[in-house]
Amino acid sequence: MTGVGLVHCVFVRLPLFRDIIIVKTGYSMIVKNTNPFRSLRIILSALSVLVLTWTTHAQAQSYEDGRSAYVRGDYARAQELLLPLAEEGNAGAQTILGIMYDYGHGVEKDEVKALDWYLRAAVQGDPAVQYKVGDRFFQGIGTEQNYREALEWWELAASGGYSDAQFNLGLMYYRGLVTPPDFARAAELFQRAAEQENSYAQYSLAVMYSFGEGVDKSYGEALKWLEKSAAQGLAQAQFNLGVFYENGYGVEKNAATAHAWYEKAAAQDLAEAKAKLAGLTSPVEGQTTSLAQMPVENADTLDENQTHDIRQQEWVLQQPSEYYTLQLVSVLKEQDIVNFIRAHGIESESAYVAVMVNGVTHYNALYGVYRSYESALEAAAEMPDSLAELKPWARSFRVLQGMLGQNRD
């Protein structure tokens, strides 16, 4: 099978980028948190059922009055009613006070106090609040950043059925942020979130089935989950459905259907889909291991005169393994990667590496050297539009060096 390869990408609601949708091609952390009040509404809705657990009617009524005051924007009245309840251990009141300090509603914004109230409520077992606490630890808001604490709180929330926690947790296991990578555990968590109609988990699960990561490879299963995700409007799922129909992955080839899905994805400004429809040579972006099952003949290797001014593998091997770089694109022809680097005028800041995966060579364009994952992300956010639209993603030199067979650690 030939043709445009799959966009290999797992989406996740990791709030690393603060309420901005970041769509990356590759296994990476992606925010889908455009509305900070979405989670607030979910929490408030969940808290309404807690009234049934309190011992007195007066407490329940006082909480409901305080909650109603908060919802209608009467923050002074809300605090007056809820603070005494919160101090007595009322989880619902504690959570709303956390939200008030989180967003500066009627009080001075204070992330430390917000987390304190969230923690008091979270230990009482509400998954939505446990997810929120994990979010704080993951981002380092109101506390030192601590991935292990984030993982533990998301484990609790995931056990309680909270799909966003299942999704984020899945990516942490996939990437090995705290524990060694565990694809099987990641797939299990994506499955649980996908069954709750989480479109990002559905897409991520489809990717794992496409490449046999943590599950038995199955284009049929991948197709099923892509269709579910695409039906909810996820552009990458729509594009990959086009790939499936164009190439006959788990379904009969159908050029018209493929074109229709490409159009849907392009309407959402997905670069791969736009390039496909324009008939351009579209770089197949993604993690270098993602195209192992997409056999495509590579062009002849370029001679040294054609690449003398562009850094390659040796440069990558010389970098400190604890540092990070940004991967811009991954393509299947060396000439394409050289043309890309020169077209963007980034020879002095970039390099490219060739990685062989199951007999297929992939050429990755890398940009910059950064001391931390966070600084790499900050640099990506400040890139010129021509590069930012490619959605660069942070990669560890340790991983790249390992893939090149010479991890110096």
C-alpha positions, -999 to +999 in steps of 0.1 A: +000+000+000+013+035-009+000+070-005+000+096+022+008+080+055-013+083+086-010+113+108+004+095+139-009+114+168-024+110+203-045+138+216-047+146+252-062+171+275-030+178+294-033+214+304+003+222+297-003+251+273-030+269+293-063+269+276-050+269+240-057+241+215-024+228+204-027+201+178+005+182+173+014+155+148+032+129+169+028+115+204+028+146+224+008+165+250-021+184+236-044+208+252-081+209+246-091+233+272-102+263+253-129+272+279-117+272+315-153+273+327-161+240+310-145+221+338-160+245+363-195+237+350-187+200+352-176+203+388-206+224+398-229+199+382-212+170+399-213+188+433-251+192+431-255+155+439-234+157+470-262+175+488-278+140+493-248+129+514-249+156+540-265+149+574-288+178+579-314+195+557-301+229+569-266+221+556-279+210+523-301+241+519-273+264+529-250+248+503-276+251+476-282+287+484-244+293+483-240+274+451-269+294+435-254+326+446-221+317+430-238+307+397-256+340+395-225+359+402-233+370+438-198+361+450-200+379+484-232+360+493-217+327+481-186+331+502-207+341+533-227+309+530-200+285+518-170+294+540-185+280+572-196+248+555-161+245+539-144+249+572-167+221+586-155+198+558-182+202+532-166+190+500-189+209+477-183+242+495-146+236+496-146+230+458-165+262+450-142+282+473-113+267+454-129+278+421-134+313+435-097+317+444-087+300+411-105+326+390-106+356+413-144+355+417-152+378+446-118+373+461-082+381+451-070+354+428-047+331+448-036+298+432-021+285+465-054+289+483-073+275+454-052+243+455-056+241+493-094+241+490-093+217+460-072+193+480-095+193+510-124+184+487-104+159+466-095+137+495-132+131+500-134+113+466-150+134+439-133+125+406-139+159+390-120+176+418-093+149+419-088+156+382-085+193+389-059+186+416-039+165+391-041+194+367-026+218+393+003+194+400+009+187+363+011+224+355+028+235+387+000+260+396-002+268+432+025+243+439+058+229+425+053+209+393+051+173+402+042+147+375+041+119+400+015+137+421-004+145+390-004+108+380-016+097+414-045+121+414-054+112+379-053+076+388-079+083+414-101+103+391-097+077+363-108+050+387-139+071+394-147+071+356-136+106+347-127+104+310-103+134+309-083+118+336-083+085+318-071+102+287-043+122+303-032+092+323-031+072+291-007+096+276+015+097+307+018+059+304+024+061+267+052+086+271+066+072+303+066+106+321+067+089+355+068+052+350+085+033+321+064+035+290+035+011+290+015+009+258-009-017+270-019+004+300-022+035+278-044+016+253-066+004+282-071+039+295-078+054+260-103+026+255-121+036+287-122+072+278-132+064+242-162+044+253-173+076+271-173+094+237-141+113+242-132+121+206-095+125+214-093+092+231-112+076+202-086+090+178-057+080+200-070+045+203-074+043+165-038+053+161-027+025+185-047-001+166-032+012+133+003+006+145-002-023+169+010-004+200-003-019+232-030-038+212-030-062+183-028-043+150-062-040+134-072-016+107-108-027+113-107-015+149-088+016+139-114+024+113-142+020+138-127+045+163-116+069+136-152+070+124-165+078+159-139+105+164-144+120+129-181+121+135-174+144+164-155+167+142-118+159+150-098+171+120-070+146+123-095+117+125-112+130+094-079+132+076-069+097+086-103+084+074-094+099+041-061+080+042-079+048+050-103+051+021-077+063-003-054+033+005-079+006+014-068+002+050-095-020+065-120-008+040-126-009+003-108+019-016-130+048-024-114+079-038-146+100-035-151+092+001-114+099+008-117+132-009-148+141+011-130+134+044-099+154+033-123+183+025-138+181+060-103+182+076-091+210+053-121+231+063-107+230+098-073+243+085-055+210+089-023+215+068-020+179+057-055+179+043-050+212+025-017+199+010-034+167-001-063+185-018-039+209-035-020+180-049+012+190-032+038+166-018+027+166+018+053+158+045+042+128+065+046+143+100+049+123+131+071+103+153+097+084+133+084+050+145+049+058+132+054+049+096+067+014+100+037-001+084+036+023+055+061+009+029+071+037+005+102+036-017+127+063-007+145+085-031+183+080-036+204+094-008+218+129-016+256+134-019+276+155+005+277+185-018+240+188-016+238+188+022+272+202+034+256+232+050+230+213+070+237+195+102+228+159+105+232+129+128+265+138+144+251+171+157+222+152+174+246+128+190+267+157+204+238+173+223+233+167+261+209+138+264+188+157+289+181+186+265+152+189+240+147+199+204+117+207+183+107+183+155+091+202+126+083+175+101+092+139+092+092+130+055+101+100+034+126+116+010+158+132+019+155+158-009+122+169+006+137+175+040+166+195+026+143+215+004+121+222+035+150+234+056+164+257+028+129+270+019+124+282+055+160+296+058+167+277+090+200+260+081+218+276+110+192+266+136+182+232+124+194+197+115+179+165+101+184+129+109+176+097+091+161+068+110+155+033+095+122+017+107+114-018+093+133-011+062+119+024+056+139+055+061+124+086+076+140+121+076+131+143+105+137+181+106+148+193+140+151+228+153+170+243+182+184+231+215+165+237+247+174+229+283+139+217+293+107+204+278+089+236+290+115+259+273+111+240+241+073+245+242+078+282+248+101+284+218+075+266+197+048+291+207+071+320+195+080+306+161+072+324+129+038+315+115+053+295+086+068+271+112+042+274+139+015+262+116+034+229+113+027+224+151+062+216+161+066+193+191+092+188+217+115+158+215+141+145+239+176+142+226+178+111+248+151+094+228+166+106+195+200+094+204+186+061+214+168+057+181+201+065+164+217+036+183+241+057+203+225+070+235+255+082+254+239+075+288 
